[in-house]
Amino acid sequence: MIIRLAPAAALCLVVACAPQGGPGASGPEQAALAAERRSDGSCQAREIVPAIYEQVPGQVQVVQAERAADGTVIRPPIYRNATVPKIVRPRGEIRFEVPCPETMTPEFIATLQRALLARGYYTAAITGRMDSATVAAVRRYQSGRGLDSGHLALDTARDLGLVAVALPAP
């Protein structure tokens, strides 16, 4: 009796441990496909740029100064040398135009993967999914052009020939 229930229990365990949100709804994919729609119908991505701290030499007060009732210093404060954090770059946020979610079809993503493969940025199999390998390849390609993001920028999609470029009116 126990032997017959083991496969069913194993199947339930596998189903319970599967990621929620359906096939291909992994963290990098959800993040790379996230876009905010603007009032003009275009879409934009918002990416948080973390602060960068650096440890620098400094002094830390160990004991406070003792003062008399009239304000004169009885015993000066005691300091020790230590490394202290300093903000090199504050936290920020960048926003840039991206293809809207309805554009990011499996066929579009497969074409993106082929374009990045042809340029040497993508080395995995063509899946048609915005998986971690695709997000990393997009980040590598865009960081060389001044945008350190795994979100596919609309300008990048145009540079790769994936999105039509609006021509000026004659």
C-alpha positions in Angstrom: 0.0 0.0 0.0 2.8 2.4 0.9 4.7 1.6 -2.3 1.6 2.6 -4.5 1.3 6.0 -2.7 5.0 6.9 -3.1 4.8 8.0 -6.8 1.7 10.1 -6.1 3.4 11.7 -3.1 6.4 12.5 -5.2 4.3 14.0 -7.9 2.5 16.2 -5.3 5.8 17.3 -4.0 7.1 18.3 -7.4 4.0 20.2 -8.2 4.1 22.0 -4.9 7.7 23.1 -5.4 7.2 24.3 -8.9 7.5 28.1 -9.5 4.2 29.9 -9.4 3.0 32.0 -12.4 3.2 29.4 -15.1 6.0 28.3 -17.4 8.8 30.8 -18.0 7.7 33.2 -15.2 11.1 33.3 -13.6 12.6 36.2 -11.7 14.8 37.6 -14.5 12.0 37.1 -17.1 9.4 38.9 -15.0 11.8 41.8 -14.3 12.9 42.1 -17.9 9.3 42.2 -19.1 8.1 44.6 -16.5 7.1 47.9 -18.1 5.0 50.9 -17.1 2.6 52.2 -19.7 2.6 56.0 -20.2 -0.4 58.1 -21.1 0.9 58.4 -24.7 0.8 54.6 -25.1 4.5 54.1 -25.0 6.2 52.0 -22.3 9.1 52.7 -19.9 11.2 50.7 -17.5 12.3 51.9 -14.1 15.5 50.6 -12.7 16.9 51.4 -9.3 20.6 52.2 -9.2 22.0 51.2 -5.8 24.2 53.5 -3.8 27.9 52.7 -3.7 29.8 53.0 -0.4 33.5 53.1 0.2 35.4 52.5 3.4 37.7 55.5 4.2 39.9 56.2 7.2 38.3 58.4 9.8 37.9 58.8 13.5 35.1 57.5 15.7 34.3 59.1 19.1 34.5 56.4 21.8 34.0 58.5 25.0 32.1 61.8 25.1 33.6 64.8 26.7 32.8 65.6 30.3 31.7 69.2 30.9 31.1 71.2 34.1 27.8 72.9 34.8 29.3 76.2 33.4 30.2 74.4 30.1 34.0 74.1 30.6 35.5 70.8 29.4 36.7 68.7 32.4 37.8 65.7 30.3 38.1 65.9 26.4 36.4 63.3 24.2 38.4 60.2 23.3 38.6 59.1 19.6 40.0 56.1 17.9 41.0 55.7 14.2 38.7 53.4 12.2 37.4 53.0 8.7 34.0 54.7 8.2 31.6 54.4 5.3 31.4 57.2 2.7 28.8 57.4 -0.1 30.6 57.5 -3.4 27.4 57.4 -5.5 23.9 58.0 -4.0 21.0 55.7 -4.8 19.2 56.7 -7.9 16.6 55.7 -10.4 16.8 55.6 -14.2 13.8 55.5 -16.6 14.0 54.7 -20.3 11.7 53.7 -23.1 11.2 50.0 -23.7 9.1 47.8 -26.0 5.7 47.3 -24.5 4.8 43.8 -23.1 2.6 42.9 -26.1 5.7 43.4 -28.4 7.8 41.0 -26.3 6.4 37.8 -27.9 8.4 34.5 -28.0 9.2 35.2 -31.7 10.5 38.7 -30.8 12.6 37.4 -28.0 14.0 34.6 -30.2 14.9 37.3 -32.8 16.6 39.3 -30.0 18.5 36.2 -29.0 19.7 35.6 -32.6 20.7 39.2 -33.0 22.8 39.1 -29.7 24.2 35.7 -30.8 25.4 37.1 -34.1 27.2 39.9 -32.2 28.8 37.5 -29.7 26.8 38.6 -26.6 24.6 35.5 -26.3 25.9 32.0 -26.2 22.9 29.9 -25.0 20.2 28.1 -27.0 17.5 30.1 -28.7 14.5 29.6 -26.5 12.2 32.5 -27.2 12.1 33.3 -23.4 13.6 36.2 -21.6 15.6 33.9 -19.3 18.6 34.8 -17.2 21.0 34.2 -20.1 19.1 36.6 -22.3 18.9 39.2 -19.6 22.6 38.9 -19.0 23.4 39.2 -22.8 21.1 42.3 -23.0 22.9 43.8 -20.0 26.3 43.2 -21.6 25.3 44.7 -24.9 23.7 47.8 -23.4 26.4 48.4 -20.8 28.9 48.9 -23.6 26.5 51.7 -24.8 26.1 53.4 -21.5 23.0 51.7 -20.1 23.7 49.1 -17.4 20.3 47.3 -17.4 18.9 44.0 -18.3 15.7 45.7 -19.5 15.7 45.9 -23.3 15.7 49.6 -24.2 13.7 50.7 -27.2 16.9 52.3 -28.6 18.7 49.0 -28.3 15.9 47.2 -30.1 16.2 49.7 -32.9 20.0 49.4 -33.0 19.6 45.6 -33.3 17.0 46.0 -36.1 14.2 44.5 -34.1 11.9 47.6 -34.0 11.0 49.9 -36.8 12.7 53.2 -36.8 10.4 56.2 -37.3 11.4 58.1 -40.4 11.1 61.9 -40.6 8.1 63.1 -42.6 9.0 64.4 -46.1 
